[in-house]
């Protein structure tokens, strides 16, 4: 069963799409959003939120396609470029999460109108670069397939040569033209030469697939020994993060969401940092 998704992010199977969208456009059965049949595409990600964001990102980056070189005239080019990237991410987040959608769409339309020529120019440049990359990938795949076919032919040739040598060996043994020891020694010598010849061809073929890389310079010295840093916070020692939950420190701490946990954040981390900041410097005001 093929699952298809549209701009609203809800999925339908291919049969349902064919049944419901007999006309060029219709409404989504779940959110009643007006959809077009041609905009349905095969679902790529299990999470529909990710699917929706990826689709929005593709559409936005075709419009907001400025390059770092386009900011060279600014007083601080790097800062201007980073601010531009942050603005693009804010637009994508708003559309993906349904925040200020109408205002964001007006902002996009205004930007598209003000930068029409630059957008067209950068899209042409990016399309040409993408075509070059695609062509290079296809050429690499063609060469890899050619090397694979050549290796198979060499292997097949070696098997045929061995089979022919064995047949000739048995035939000479049957006729008895020479002593048995001489026939066996001559046969073994031929097999050894064939094996060396084939291994040389294989080595030559495999060397074409490898890039010549200069060896890394070796330096002699003592091995690195890790020493844990000793931090003096001038205050009581904060409890370990592993015991914060059992000691009740997390009762008044907001639980981390799934998205925050995916980014590496946890309630123990926030609570532990707050305790460390609270304990730091408490001994400085105590007179000895």
BAFI-3210 file (N, C-alpha, C; in Angstrom, 3 decimals, decimal comma, padded with zeros to 6 digits):
// residues 288
n [1|2|3|4|5|6|7|8|9|10|11|12|13|14|15|16|17|18|19|20|21|22|23|24|25|26|27|28|29|30|31|32|33|34|35|36|37|38|39|40|41|42|43|44|45|46|47|48|49|50|51|52|53|54|55|56|57|58|59|60|61|62|63|64|65|66|67|68|69|70|71|72|73|74|75|76|77|78|79|80|81|82|83|84|85|86|87|88|89|90|91|92|93|94|95|96|97|98|99|100|101|102|103|104|105|106|107|108|109|110|111|112|113|114|115|116|117|118|119|120|121|122|123|124|125|126|127|128|129|130|131|132|133|134|135|136|137|138|139|140|141|142|143|144|145|146|147|148|149|150|151|152|153|154|155|156|157|158|159|160|161|162|163|164|165|166|167|168|169|170|171|172|173|174|175|176|177|178|179|180|181|182|183|184|185|186|187|188|189|190|191|192|193|194|195|196|197|198|199|200|201|202|203|204|205|206|207|208|209|210|211|212|213|214|215|216|217|218|219|220|221|222|223|224|225|226|227|228|229|230|231|232|233|234|235|236|237|238|239|240|241|242|243|244|245|246|247|248|249|250|251|252|253|254|255|256|257|258|259|260|261|262|263|264|265|266|267|268|269|270|271|272|273|274|275|276|277|278|279|280|281|282|283|284|285|286|287|288]
n.u [000,844|000,635|001,354|000,312|001,020|000,069|000,175|-000,989|-000,170|-001,469|-001,985|-002,941|-003,999|-003,038|-005,213|-007,434|-006,930|-007,256|-009,965|-011,279|-010,370|-011,431|-011,885|-009,910|-009,310|-009,945|-011,227|-009,321|-009,958|-009,530|-008,732|-010,056|-008,790|-008,235|-007,108|-004,923|-004,909|-002,538|-000,551|-000,078|002,212|004,533|004,839|007,688|008,824|008,307|007,264|004,802|005,010|007,669|007,679|005,993|007,433|009,784|008,778|007,824|010,225|011,628|010,075|010,292|013,050|013,481|012,672|013,835|016,770|019,274|022,828|025,949|027,731|026,144|025,983|028,204|028,441|027,502|028,060|028,915|029,399|029,211|027,647|025,288|024,538|024,086|021,946|020,061|019,752|018,674|016,240|015,014|014,742|012,932|010,663|010,110|009,562|007,277|005,378|005,365|004,388|002,023|001,908|001,207|000,492|-000,748|000,476|003,097|002,954|002,358|004,744|006,494|005,504|006,007|008,823|009,425|008,495|010,119|012,652|012,767|014,351|016,861|016,215|015,507|017,957|019,683|018,375|018,782|021,561|021,908|020,495|022,117|024,475|023,462|022,821|025,387|026,479|024,770|025,403|028,067|027,774|026,368|028,342|030,328|028,950|028,666|031,352|031,956|030,239|031,353|033,885|033,081|031,957|034,229|035,768|034,210|034,402|037,146|037,295|035,652|037,149|039,433|038,390|037,614|040,104|041,393|039,768|040,254|042,992|042,976|041,577|043,379|045,487|044,462|044,076|046,705|047,689|046,241|047,179|049,856|052,377|054,642|056,675|054,891|055,619|056,820|054,714|052,925|054,480|054,888|052,241|051,566|053,330|052,299|049,762|050,529|051,743|049,520|047,926|049,464|049,445|046,712|046,239|047,835|046,477|044,095|045,000|045,900|043,472|042,038|043,610|043,013|040,639|041,201|042,221|045,262|046,763|048,655|050,740|050,069|052,018|054,125|054,494|056,630|056,182|055,072|052,237|048,872|047,345|044,394|043,205|040,924|039,246|039,581|037,275|036,794|034,261|033,761|031,772|029,130|029,200|027,518|024,740|024,919|023,619|022,291|020,946|019,057|016,308|015,481|015,857|013,982|014,344|013,304|010,624|009,448|010,211|009,765|008,736|010,697|009,926|009,201|010,449|012,421|013,939|014,902|016,704|018,705|018,234|017,339|015,340|016,842|019,288|018,769|017,936|020,225|022,170|021,036|021,202|023,983|024,690|023,382|024,751|027,326|029,911|028,958|030,541|032,118|031,213|031,446|033,043|036,242]
n.v [-001,193|002,152|005,178|008,498|011,984|015,436|019,055|019,722|017,818|015,498|011,987|009,802|006,744|005,477|004,478|005,687|008,344|008,334|007,746|009,789|012,172|012,664|014,862|017,760|019,149|018,977|018,639|018,022|015,066|015,094|017,672|019,441|021,086|022,768|020,929|019,882|017,409|016,913|017,647|015,659|013,361|010,631|009,302|009,865|009,934|008,530|010,056|012,437|015,111|015,729|015,124|017,145|019,452|019,117|019,318|021,964|023,285|022,756|024,204|026,838|027,335|027,502|030,033|031,767|031,900|033,041|033,415|033,195|034,905|036,960|038,839|040,385|043,123|044,214|045,765|044,011|041,134|038,354|038,394|039,501|037,499|035,335|036,370|036,431|033,664|032,905|034,238|032,842|030,300|030,935|031,567|029,069|027,596|028,895|028,324|025,539|025,016|026,353|029,056|032,459|032,394|033,757|036,316|035,527|034,443|036,768|038,126|036,452|036,716|039,426|039,487|037,814|039,328|041,603|040,583|039,258|038,973|038,237|035,846|034,251|034,183|032,916|030,461|029,406|029,162|027,348|025,192|024,516|023,746|021,557|019,891|019,356|017,954|015,740|014,648|013,953|012,017|010,054|009,402|008,337|006,098|004,721|004,109|002,520|000,351|-000,547|-001,383|-003,440|-005,266|-005,869|-007,135|-009,414|-010,643|-011,210|-013,014|-015,048|-015,774|-016,767|-019,045|-020,558|-020,951|-022,488|-024,737|-025,661|-026,207|-028,279|-030,238|-030,695|-031,642|-034,060|-035,387|-035,695|-037,298|-039,583|-040,358|-040,812|-039,735|-038,641|-039,152|-039,554|-037,823|-035,655|-034,619|-033,796|-031,835|-029,968|-029,192|-028,007|-025,832|-024,304|-023,619|-022,003|-019,826|-018,816|-018,050|-016,018|-014,161|-013,532|-012,468|-010,217|-008,707|-008,258|-006,733|-004,479|-003,557|-002,987|-000,985|001,197|002,037|003,179|006,128|007,901|008,410|010,341|009,114|009,677|011,868|010,513|011,007|010,979|010,599|011,164|009,348|010,541|011,517|011,613|014,050|014,802|017,916|020,154|021,980|024,889|026,087|027,680|027,105|024,977|021,456|020,473|018,214|015,068|014,605|012,220|011,652|013,553|013,261|011,239|012,512|014,476|016,904|017,505|018,027|020,510|021,192|021,710|019,117|017,735|018,045|015,778|016,704|018,351|016,468|015,017|016,822|016,690|017,835|017,775|017,449|017,022|018,113|020,895|021,430|020,631|022,485|024,855|024,439|024,299|026,925|028,263|027,370|028,231|030,380|030,862|030,711|032,942|035,211|034,587|035,163|034,252]
n.w [000,000|-000,937|000,628|000,461|000,734|001,251|001,099|003,519|005,299|006,109|005,608|002,948|001,446|-001,789|-003,240|-001,981|-002,597|-005,374|-005,420|-003,919|-005,050|-007,676|-009,162|-010,218|-007,842|-004,302|-000,906|002,075|003,897|006,664|007,705|006,137|004,330|001,272|-001,433|-004,114|-006,642|-008,038|-006,299|-004,480|-003,060|-002,627|000,625|002,595|005,135|008,387|010,466|010,291|010,866|010,399|007,675|006,689|007,383|005,882|003,285|003,301|003,750|001,352|-000,484|000,489|000,379|-002,313|-002,852|-000,895|-001,564|-001,345|-001,496|000,307|-000,898|-001,783|000,194|000,435|000,175|002,511|005,758|007,732|006,497|007,249|009,565|008,525|006,724|008,472|009,965|007,954|007,400|009,844|009,752|007,639|008,814|010,837|009,334|008,144|010,462|011,436|009,409|009,489|012,011|012,173|013,016|012,940|010,194|008,005|008,089|007,682|005,099|003,656|004,084|002,687|000,061|-000,391|-000,214|-002,362|-004,499|-004,336|-004,807|-007,243|-009,615|-008,560|-007,270|-009,452|-010,781|-008,887|-008,622|-011,146|-011,083|-008,926|-009,979|-012,148|-010,811|-009,391|-011,516|-012,498|-010,340|-010,286|-012,777|-012,316|-010,337|-011,756|-013,631|-011,955|-011,001|-013,401|-014,026|-011,810|-012,261|-014,648|-013,777|-012,110|-013,923|-015,451|-013,486|-013,008|-015,520|-015,602|-013,481|-014,460|-016,706|-015,489|-014,221|-016,457|-017,669|-015,725|-015,746|-018,347|-018,202|-016,324|-017,739|-019,858|-018,348|-017,289|-019,680|-020,658|-018,656|-019,190|-021,741|-021,217|-022,044|-020,850|-017,875|-014,756|-012,629|-013,968|-015,503|-013,501|-012,168|-014,242|-014,706|-012,239|-012,259|-014,396|-013,376|-011,230|-012,511|-013,921|-011,767|-010,584|-012,679|-012,853|-010,292|-010,462|-012,374|-010,986|-008,828|-010,182|-011,232|-008,891|-007,823|-009,357|-008,313|-005,942|-004,280|-004,277|-001,298|000,835|003,437|006,912|008,890|011,345|014,784|017,552|021,014|024,409|025,673|025,718|028,704|030,365|032,577|034,942|035,198|037,952|039,489|041,263|043,051|045,181|047,085|048,445|047,535|044,673|044,268|042,478|039,128|038,798|041,156|041,545|040,983|042,802|045,230|045,224|043,906|041,421|041,573|041,222|038,713|035,273|033,105|030,471|027,000|024,208|021,891|023,002|024,413|022,275|021,265|023,144|025,598|029,059|032,047|034,352|033,607|033,392|036,028|037,486|036,596|037,561|040,335|040,647|039,953|042,015|044,291|043,835|044,860|047,457|049,735|049,685|051,006|053,681|056,692|057,828]
ca.u [000,000|001,379|000,788|000,599|000,782|-000,075|000,729|-001,554|000,561|-002,226|-001,677|-004,007|-003,465|-003,170|-006,574|-008,333|-006,690|-007,906|-011,412|-011,780|-009,955|-011,770|-011,733|-008,545|-009,103|-010,953|-010,836|-008,731|-010,979|-009,242|-008,678|-010,890|-007,955|-008,362|-005,914|-004,909|-004,480|-001,164|000,403|000,163|003,498|004,735|005,358|009,084|009,182|007,251|006,664|004,188|005,500|008,921|007,296|005,451|008,501|010,689|008,106|007,825|011,604|011,971|009,389|010,809|014,435|013,471|012,448|014,921|017,927|020,475|024,087|026,790|028,365|025,203|026,023|029,540|028,360|027,078|029,161|029,373|028,776|028,891|026,507|024,107|024,152|023,526|020,615|019,183|019,449|017,766|014,924|014,467|014,322|011,719|009,558|009,799|008,962|005,915|004,503|005,262|003,669|000,775|002,021|001,219|000,597|-001,111|001,527|004,289|002,733|002,511|006,183|007,102|005,090|006,730|010,222|009,470|008,293|011,263|013,901|012,399|015,475|017,903|015,718|015,616|019,378|020,248|017,783|019,488|022,901|021,796|020,091|023,279|025,358|022,836|022,962|026,770|026,660|024,064|026,189|029,258|027,340|026,072|029,611|030,965|028,211|028,985|032,699|031,903|029,630|032,320|034,903|032,470|031,837|035,572|036,193|033,475|034,974|038,434|037,043|035,146|038,264|040,312|037,748|037,698|041,499|041,673|039,062|040,952|044,252|042,683|041,239|044,614|046,277|043,906|044,306|048,119|047,863|045,655|048,044|051,115|053,504|055,807|056,525|053,856|056,169|057,056|053,421|052,386|055,290|054,588|050,883|051,613|054,002|051,362|048,735|051,129|051,893|048,186|047,466|050,182|048,960|045,372|046,330|048,387|045,394|043,151|045,621|045,899|042,106|041,635|044,365|042,336|039,509|041,679|042,943|046,577|046,726|049,956|050,634|050,120|053,315|054,114|055,239|056,948|055,977|054,374|050,817|048,009|046,684|043,308|043,099|039,652|039,463|039,138|036,614|036,563|033,112|033,650|030,469|028,879|029,236|026,173|024,478|024,996|022,348|021,625|020,164|018,150|014,914|015,194|015,865|012,863|014,696|012,602|009,183|009,000|010,857|008,931|009,243|011,140|009,087|009,889|011,327|013,587|014,780|015,590|017,825|019,710|017,879|016,630|014,996|017,983|020,330|018,390|017,948|021,604|022,846|020,489|021,770|025,384|024,752|022,943|025,772|028,617|030,232|028,319|031,549|032,904|030,760|031,609|034,318|036,960]
ca.v [000,000|003,403|006,299|009,775|013,151|016,703|020,189|019,790|016,877|014,275|010,971|008,980|005,712|005,818|004,155|006,734|009,569|008,173|007,742|011,068|013,296|012,442|016,178|018,268|019,600|018,565|018,974|016,949|014,479|015,305|019,087|020,207|022,011|022,580|020,279|019,536|016,029|016,860|017,947|014,484|012,714|009,447|009,608|009,450|009,837|007,964|011,161|013,377|016,468|015,848|015,148|018,463|020,446|018,930|019,862|023,423|023,755|022,733|025,293|028,130|027,522|027,900|031,480|032,356|031,152|033,878|032,778|034,030|035,938|038,058|039,751|040,964|044,588|044,623|046,163|042,762|040,123|037,109|038,637|039,698|036,192|034,551|036,919|035,989|032,254|032,833|034,657|031,733|029,247|031,412|031,427|027,636|027,164|029,434|027,591|024,143|024,917|027,106|030,303|033,677|031,888|034,781|037,336|034,919|034,356|038,125|038,413|035,690|037,331|040,697|039,169|037,255|040,421|042,535|039,921|038,330|038,709|037,518|034,489|033,525|034,005|031,907|029,169|028,921|028,752|026,134|024,107|024,093|023,002|020,270|019,068|018,906|016,925|014,550|014,071|013,336|010,798|009,062|008,960|007,458|004,838|004,014|003,557|001,431|-000,788|-001,055|-002,130|-004,671|-006,182|-006,330|-008,094|-010,658|-011,273|-011,784|-014,192|-016,097|-016,227|-017,598|-020,342|-021,295|-021,370|-023,594|-025,920|-026,144|-026,797|-029,573|-031,196|-031,065|-032,445|-035,420|-035,995|-036,112|-038,454|-040,756|-040,789|-041,292|-039,353|-038,374|-039,717|-038,915|-036,719|-034,514|-034,045|-033,098|-030,640|-029,001|-028,681|-027,119|-024,610|-023,514|-023,069|-020,942|-018,659|-018,271|-017,419|-014,757|-013,253|-013,062|-011,609|-008,940|-007,955|-007,842|-005,641|-003,298|-003,041|-002,405|000,241|002,303|002,477|003,836|007,374|007,911|009,253|010,382|008,643|010,709|011,914|009,926|011,778|010,241|011,385|010,473|009,162|011,499|011,028|012,527|014,465|015,502|019,273|020,451|023,286|025,446|026,976|028,477|026,845|023,550|020,572|020,209|016,769|014,513|014,645|010,927|011,540|014,692|012,809|010,486|013,432|015,405|018,188|017,732|018,164|021,811|021,422|021,290|017,945|018,019|017,488|014,823|017,456|018,801|015,306|014,670|017,752|016,495|018,541|016,984|018,198|016,921|019,037|022,254|021,526|020,556|023,756|025,860|024,196|024,704|028,395|028,720|027,032|028,854|031,654|031,081|030,838|034,167|036,211|034,111|035,575|033,166]
ca.w [000,000|-001,018|001,362|-000,162|001,581|000,548|001,833|004,865|006,136|006,388|004,616|002,377|000,578|-003,202|-003,685|-001,472|-003,362|-006,677|-005,232|-003,414|-005,879|-009,085|-009,783|-010,004|-006,475|-003,329|000,458|002,869|004,771|008,086|008,105|005,199|003,563|-000,174|-001,966|-005,533|-006,877|-008,547|-005,235|-003,650|-003,295|-001,790|001,950|002,747|006,544|009,223|011,218|009,357|011,166|009,642|006,262|006,380|007,473|004,740|002,103|003,438|003,593|-000,069|-001,182|000,943|-000,064|-003,712|-002,865|-000,097|-002,057|-001,376|-001,145|001,171|-001,724|-001,999|001,336|000,526|000,251|003,850|006,640|008,352|005,625|007,932|010,456|007,686|006,186|009,569|010,260|006,862|007,637|010,993|009,267|006,858|009,743|011,520|008,380|008,034|011,727|011,507|008,500|009,909|013,281|012,105|013,750|012,111|008,826|007,028|008,070|007,086|003,659|003,112|004,095|001,595|-001,207|-000,542|-000,519|-003,709|-005,445|-004,280|-005,201|-008,305|-010,524|-007,828|-007,045|-010,717|-011,062|-007,989|-008,951|-012,334|-010,662|-008,130|-010,875|-012,919|-009,913|-009,112|-012,717|-012,552|-009,312|-010,751|-013,863|-011,738|-009,653|-012,788|-014,208|-010,966|-010,999|-014,648|-013,898|-010,841|-012,927|-015,619|-013,037|-011,615|-015,061|-015,786|-012,464|-013,258|-016,707|-015,227|-012,657|-015,349|-017,540|-014,667|-014,030|-017,726|-017,878|-014,808|-016,237|-019,534|-017,753|-015,683|-018,792|-020,537|-017,407|-017,273|-020,998|-020,736|-017,777|-019,857|-022,845|-020,658|-022,896|-019,988|-016,525|-013,944|-011,849|-014,856|-015,885|-012,327|-011,922|-015,303|-014,474|-011,073|-012,675|-015,199|-012,490|-010,442|-013,388|-014,164|-010,535|-010,442|-013,712|-012,500|-009,114|-010,900|-013,020|-009,953|-008,084|-011,049|-011,315|-007,613|-007,574|-010,036|-007,522|-004,737|-004,450|-003,653|-000,103|001,495|004,819|007,934|009,578|012,685|015,770|018,758|022,220|025,488|025,466|026,399|029,914|030,713|033,972|035,126|035,721|039,303|039,459|042,588|042,934|046,400|047,675|048,694|046,379|044,145|044,123|041,123|038,410|038,888|042,391|041,677|040,998|044,030|046,370|045,132|043,315|040,155|041,778|040,742|037,422|034,158|032,395|029,098|025,943|023,331|021,000|023,779|024,685|021,028|021,106|024,182|026,829|030,052|033,256|035,267|033,173|033,779|037,490|037,964|036,343|038,473|041,665|040,619|039,997|043,335|045,286|043,523|045,498|048,769|050,791|049,569|051,965|055,059|057,261|058,493]
c.u [000,877|000,635|001,259|000,272|000,697|000,437|000,192|-000,867|-000,189|-002,021|-002,939|-003,351|-003,776|-004,583|-007,568|-008,154|-007,378|-009,421|-011,948|-011,500|-010,187|-011,697|-010,319|-008,275|-010,251|-010,419|-010,259|-009,799|-010,766|-009,319|-009,462|-010,089|-008,102|-007,047|-006,076|-004,342|-003,021|-000,120|000,652|001,481|003,634|005,360|006,766|009,455|007,995|006,517|006,114|004,618|006,803|008,628|006,816|006,554|009,472|010,084|008,112|009,229|012,017|011,350|009,969|012,215|014,538|013,253|013,566|016,210|019,174|021,687|024,916|027,457|027,450|025,234|027,382|029,512|027,944|028,289|029,763|028,737|028,354|027,688|025,217|023,612|023,526|022,135|019,609|018,788|018,496|016,351|014,253|013,968|013,063|010,500|009,138|009,106|007,532|004,964|004,316|004,429|002,397|000,772|002,120|001,327|000,321|-000,039|002,798|004,145|002,857|003,986|006,889|006,768|005,837|008,190|010,360|009,333|009,506|012,550|013,679|013,582|016,584|017,484|015,878|017,077|019,980|019,658|018,454|020,879|022,858|021,382|021,251|024,257|024,788|022,955|024,392|027,028|025,996|024,839|027,428|028,908|027,051|027,348|030,344|030,271|028,522|030,369|032,729|031,293|030,585|033,415|034,341|032,354|033,212|036,076|035,495|034,045|036,322|038,254|036,547|036,256|039,205|039,710|037,833|039,112|041,852|041,004|039,774|042,272|044,031|042,337|042,492|045,487|045,778|044,141|045,739|048,384|047,346|046,575|049,386|052,314|054,783|055,613|055,525|054,389|056,372|055,736|052,830|053,148|054,991|053,204|050,864|052,274|053,081|050,287|049,276|051,294|050,546|047,677|048,142|049,700|047,602|045,400|046,910|047,332|044,402|043,706|045,619|044,506|041,672|042,375|043,745|041,194|039,940|042,434|044,282|046,579|048,083|049,808|050,758|051,487|053,184|054,996|055,432|056,753|055,246|052,883|050,017|047,326|045,642|043,296|041,816|039,892|038,880|038,589|036,321|035,416|032,884|032,265|030,290|028,925|027,814|025,962|024,585|023,623|021,581|020,711|019,156|016,699|014,578|015,150|014,800|013,175|013,845|011,108|008,635|009,667|009,945|009,567|009,608|010,202|009,901|010,863|012,579|014,514|015,554|016,785|018,876|019,394|017,145|016,341|016,149|019,089|020,012|018,450|019,371|022,370|022,351|021,058|023,235|025,541|024,361|024,007|027,066|028,755|029,615|029,337|032,285|032,495|030,919|032,996|034,948|037,635]
c.v [001,239|004,485|007,593|010,893|014,386|017,809|020,274|018,812|015,618|013,274|010,215|007,901|006,079|005,545|005,212|008,028|009,478|008,241|009,121|012,224|012,954|013,746|016,698|018,705|019,124|018,919|017,759|016,380|014,771|016,770|019,999|021,265|021,716|022,056|020,037|018,132|015,952|017,099|016,760|013,822|011,544|009,852|009,032|009,212|009,286|009,055|012,192|014,814|016,725|015,936|016,534|019,521|020,340|019,520|021,383|023,970|023,784|023,914|026,659|028,375|027,786|029,399|032,192|031,592|032,014|033,082|033,730|035,153|037,135|039,093|040,434|042,479|045,087|044,975|044,966|041,620|038,855|037,277|038,803|038,358|035,315|035,050|036,485|034,520|032,078|033,241|033,543|030,628|029,654|031,262|029,964|027,142|027,656|028,635|026,144|023,970|025,756|028,395|031,484|033,325|032,980|035,861|036,801|034,808|035,722|038,517|037,704|036,323|038,636|040,459|038,653|038,341|041,337|041,909|038,935|037,974|037,911|036,075|033,662|033,221|032,899|030,526|028,560|028,416|027,446|024,944|023,595|023,293|021,623|019,327|018,529|017,793|015,625|013,847|013,363|012,021|009,695|008,526|008,019|006,095|004,024|003,372|002,390|000,180|-001,410|-001,870|-003,457|-005,710|-006,736|-007,355|-009,443|-011,406|-011,912|-013,062|-015,358|-016,665|-017,133|-018,993|-021,192|-021,808|-022,537|-024,873|-026,530|-026,817|-028,165|-030,640|-031,652|-031,950|-033,894|-036,142|-036,490|-037,298|-039,728|-041,281|-041,326|-040,954|-039,152|-039,069|-038,901|-037,704|-035,477|-033,839|-033,246|-031,805|-029,559|-028,381|-027,694|-025,791|-023,707|-022,868|-021,911|-019,668|-017,991|-017,513|-016,076|-013,729|-012,676|-012,138|-010,258|-008,080|-007,428|-006,679|-004,362|-002,687|-002,386|-001,125|001,438|002,854|003,255|005,108|007,277|008,901|009,182|009,912|009,792|010,699|011,359|010,752|010,923|011,154|010,570|010,396|010,165|010,834|012,048|012,783|015,272|016,881|019,425|021,876|023,722|026,445|027,817|028,327|025,366|022,740|020,243|018,702|016,327|014,503|013,336|010,822|012,673|014,243|012,107|011,391|014,525|016,753|018,516|017,945|019,474|022,193|020,905|020,105|018,308|017,352|016,509|015,536|017,924|017,635|014,881|015,578|017,634|017,169|017,600|017,859|018,167|017,902|020,459|022,435|021,511|021,849|024,845|025,688|024,604|026,216|028,917|028,484|027,802|030,189|031,871|031,270|032,174|035,219|035,798|034,509|034,396|033,679]
c.w [000,000|-000,255|000,719|000,810|000,704|001,452|003,252|005,816|006,481|005,253|004,199|001,527|-000,875|-003,718|-003,232|-002,243|-004,719|-006,552|-004,867|-004,356|-007,347|-009,860|-009,515|-008,573|-005,607|-001,943|001,157|003,802|006,245|008,500|007,188|004,433|002,072|-000,741|-003,450|-005,702|-007,280|-007,459|-004,307|-004,055|-002,330|-000,461|002,104|004,200|007,332|009,991|010,235|009,625|010,406|008,149|005,847|006,386|006,304|003,479|002,129|003,202|002,113|-000,797|-000,798|000,411|-001,559|-003,864|-002,119|-000,422|-002,171|-000,924|-000,289|000,384|-001,954|-000,884|001,478|000,646|001,629|004,697|007,361|007,569|006,357|008,851|009,648|007,127|007,265|009,961|009,201|007,049|008,813|010,598|008,470|007,777|010,501|010,617|008,268|009,298|011,828|010,628|008,948|011,170|013,321|012,888|012,786|010,630|007,802|006,937|007,420|005,574|002,995|003,055|002,941|000,252|-001,453|-000,893|-001,948|-004,764|-005,502|-004,814|-006,346|-009,202|-009,831|-007,578|-008,311|-011,042|-010,193|-008,247|-010,181|-011,958|-009,872|-008,989|-011,704|-012,054|-009,597|-010,304|-012,843|-011,540|-009,738|-011,857|-013,333|-011,039|-010,667|-013,425|-013,253|-010,933|-012,252|-014,556|-012,909|-011,459|-013,949|-014,919|-012,517|-012,732|-015,439|-014,777|-012,662|-014,468|-016,396|-014,405|-013,509|-016,219|-016,755|-014,468|-015,305|-017,981|-016,959|-015,277|-017,436|-019,141|-017,113|-016,722|-019,541|-019,651|-017,373|-018,596|-021,128|-019,822|-018,438|-020,958|-022,351|-021,506|-022,094|-018,657|-015,695|-013,184|-012,707|-015,246|-014,722|-012,069|-012,966|-015,105|-013,305|-011,426|-013,496|-014,331|-011,666|-011,270|-013,664|-012,942|-010,310|-011,450|-013,343|-011,291|-009,475|-011,577|-011,986|-009,156|-008,887|-011,131|-010,028|-007,315|-008,265|-009,216|-006,299|-005,078|-003,719|-002,503|000,565|002,934|005,807|008,605|010,982|013,607|017,016|019,958|023,263|025,192|026,278|027,587|030,326|032,205|034,113|035,720|037,123|039,323|040,890|042,492|044,181|047,035|047,925|047,404|045,935|044,019|042,671|040,472|038,532|040,101|042,536|041,786|042,309|045,253|046,272|044,518|042,084|040,323|041,225|039,410|036,313|033,446|030,962|028,100|025,096|022,403|021,734|024,097|023,444|020,786|022,187|025,495|027,769|031,262|034,258|034,895|033,605|035,288|038,039|037,748|037,289|039,877|041,709|040,689|041,377|044,405|045,063|044,259|046,848|049,889|050,777|050,602|053,398|055,558|058,000|059,745]
res [x|x|x|x|x|x|x|x|x|x|x|x|x|x|x|x|x|x|x|x|x|x|x|x|x|x|x|x|x|x|x|x|x|x|x|x|x|x|x|x|x|x|x|x|x|x|x|x|x|x|x|x|x|x|x|x|x|x|x|x|x|x|x|x|x|x|x|x|x|x|x|x|x|x|x|x|x|x|x|x|x|x|x|x|x|x|x|x|x|x|x|x|x|x|x|x|x|x|x|x|x|x|x|x|x|x|x|x|x|x|x|x|x|x|x|x|x|x|x|x|x|x|x|x|x|x|x|x|x|x|x|x|x|x|x|x|x|x|x|x|x|x|x|x|x|x|x|x|x|x|x|x|x|x|x|x|x|x|x|x|x|x|x|x|x|x|x|x|x|x|x|x|x|x|x|x|x|x|x|x|x|x|x|x|x|x|x|x|x|x|x|x|x|x|x|x|x|x|x|x|x|x|x|x|x|x|x|x|x|x|x|x|x|x|x|x|x|x|x|x|x|x|x|x|x|x|x|x|x|x|x|x|x|x|x|x|x|x|x|x|x|x|x|x|x|x|x|x|x|x|x|x|x|x|x|x|x|x|x|x|x|x|x|x|x|x|x|x|x|x|x|x|x|x|x|x|x|x|x|x|x|x|x|x|x|x|x|x]
***
